[in-house]
Amino acid sequence: MSSLQTTIQKIKNLEAEKKSLIVEIGELRKMADAKASALEIEVASLREEAKMLKTLMEQDLLNPQPSVNQFKVN
């Protein structure tokens, strides 16, 4: 092959690889977006749970309930 033919073939190969990489990057971005969305939902749920537990603990500290002994002491 001549130098020009080699260069043309190299360009064709690189263009094909570029198209393939663009498709792959698009798929990876979709996967990353989906993972980020799932994590946002999970984090929001964990924040809500932490908030509820803090509220519960604050209520227990402000209004302590006497402990109940199930056994009679003679």
C-alpha positions in Angstrom: 0.0 0.0 0.0 1.1 3.5 -0.6 1.5 6.0 2.1 -1.7 7.8 1.0 -3.7 4.5 1.1 -2.3 3.7 4.5 -3.3 7.1 5.8 -6.8 6.8 4.3 -7.3 3.4 5.9 -6.1 4.7 9.2 -8.6 7.5 9.0 -11.4 5.1 8.2 -10.5 2.9 11.2 -10.2 5.8 13.5 -13.6 7.2 12.4 -15.2 3.8 13.0 -13.6 3.6 16.5 -14.8 7.1 17.2 -18.4 6.2 16.4 -18.1 3.1 18.6 -16.7 5.0 21.5 -19.4 7.7 21.2 -22.1 5.0 21.5 -20.3 3.4 24.4 -19.9 6.7 26.2 -23.6 7.4 25.8 -24.5 4.1 27.3 -22.1 4.6 30.2 -23.6 8.1 30.9 -27.1 6.6 31.0 -25.9 3.9 33.5 -24.2 6.6 35.6 -27.3 8.8 35.6 -29.5 5.8 36.6 -27.1 5.0 39.5 -27.0 8.6 40.6 -30.8 8.7 40.6 -31.0 5.5 42.6 -28.5 6.8 45.1 -30.4 10.1 45.5 -33.5 8.1 46.4 -31.6 5.9 48.9 -29.9 8.9 50.5 -33.3 10.8 50.8 -34.8 7.7 52.5 -31.8 7.4 54.9 -32.1 11.1 55.7 -35.8 10.7 56.5 -35.1 7.7 58.7 -32.3 9.6 60.6 -34.7 12.5 61.1 -37.4 10.2 62.5 -35.0 8.5 64.8 -33.7 11.8 66.1 -37.2 13.0 66.7 -38.0 9.8 68.5 -34.9 10.0 70.7 -35.6 13.7 71.5 -39.1 12.7 72.6 -37.8 9.9 74.8 -35.3 12.3 76.4 -37.9 14.9 77.1 -40.6 12.5 78.3 -38.9 9.5 79.9 -41.1 6.6 80.7 -40.6 4.9 84.0 -39.2 1.4 83.4 -41.6 -1.4 84.3 -40.3 -4.3 86.1 -42.2 -7.4 85.1 -41.3 -9.4 88.2 -42.6 -8.7 91.7 -39.9 -8.3 94.3 -40.9 -9.8 97.7 
